[in-house]
Amino acid sequence: MEITEFNMNFFSLKGKTAIITGGNTGLGRAFSVALAKAGANIFVPSIAPDDGTTEKLVTDAGVKYHFMQADITAEKKPQQVIEEAVETFGSVDILFNSAGISLLDDVLHFDRDKWDPMIRLDLTAAFEMSHEAAKVMIPQKSGKIINICSLFSFLGGQMSPAYAAAKHGIAGLTKAYADELGQHNIQVNGLAPGYFATAITKATRSDPKKNQTVLDHIPANRWGDVADLMGTAVYLSSRAADYVNGTLVVVDGGYLVR
């Protein structure tokens, strides 16, 4: 490719199909809207009921939206998700593994009752979704898989060993699948958000001491807004990132450097 060929259309997702697990709530909704605004049709499998909010945001961008009530940890459900996406939109071009849960407890009370469901959704379901998506992407010789990692893909952290373990694990899965699928023109990358102002972090942000502890660690001196992730989501999904593979892109306001 000559440098003169580059233009802003490299960031366009027009005509692409994007599956975003858990894409009707939280950060997943931000990814759905971002990719919709870039032109992708959005397919959302989620265990959370759909109230139509995400659909309106997506269709207002001029693209199509399809919701599938699905527990992607259930046996064969990832396969069914991929099959329904292909049946609905004709292909799977982008997979965002964004569904996840975070259960908290002190170390002596954090047992298998909390460990198992987190590993099952945050890591194993992401693997199974990627495995099924690869069966479509390899024959079409193109695709993007973006795994939602975390600062805890790098750090330890207290109150949730399963979260750190799952996020370290998905970072490893990202690199392993990047190595396997790169030869098929499929790029696999991780997007690692820092501390964001979402419903999950409300308790921390509402506690003045805990809130200040977080802010003291962020050079940007603010919590992230979900909109801060949207540009990176589009970039990693687009032709502009065709030579980016096996990388974890951190969006944290500088948290890891301090």
FENGITA-V865966 format. One record per backbone hydrogen bond with DSSP energy under -1.0 kcal/mol. CO is the residue of the C=O (numbers start at 1). NH is the residue of the N-H. If there is no record, write none. Layout:
co=[CO;CO]
nh=[NH;NH]
This chain:
co=[2;3;7;8;9;10;13;16;17;17;18;19;20;22;25;26;27;28;29;30;31;32;33;34;35;36;38;39;41;42;43;44;45;46;52;53;54;55;56;58;59;64;66;68;71;74;76;77;78;79;80;81;82;83;84;85;86;93;94;95;96;96;97;106;106;109;111;111;112;114;115;116;117;118;119;119;120;123;124;125;126;127;128;129;130;133;133;134;136;137;138;143;144;145;146;147;147;150;151;151;159;160;161;162;163;164;165;166;167;168;169;170;171;172;173;174;175;176;177;178;181;181;182;187;188;189;190;191;192;195;196;199;201;202;207;208;209;210;211;212;214;215;218;224;225;226;229;230;231;232;233;235;238;239;241;247;249;251;252;253;254;255]
nh=[5;6;10;11;12;240;16;41;93;94;43;96;23;25;29;30;31;32;33;34;35;36;37;38;40;39;13;15;18;66;20;68;22;70;56;57;58;59;60;61;62;42;44;46;74;77;80;81;82;83;84;85;86;87;88;89;90;144;19;146;21;98;148;109;110;111;114;115;116;118;119;120;121;122;123;124;125;127;128;129;130;131;132;133;134;136;137;138;140;142;141;187;95;189;97;149;191;153;154;155;105;164;165;166;167;168;169;170;171;172;173;174;175;176;177;178;179;180;181;182;184;186;185;145;246;147;249;149;251;224;198;202;205;206;211;212;213;214;215;216;217;218;221;197;228;229;233;234;235;236;237;238;241;242;244;190;192;194;255;220;257;258]
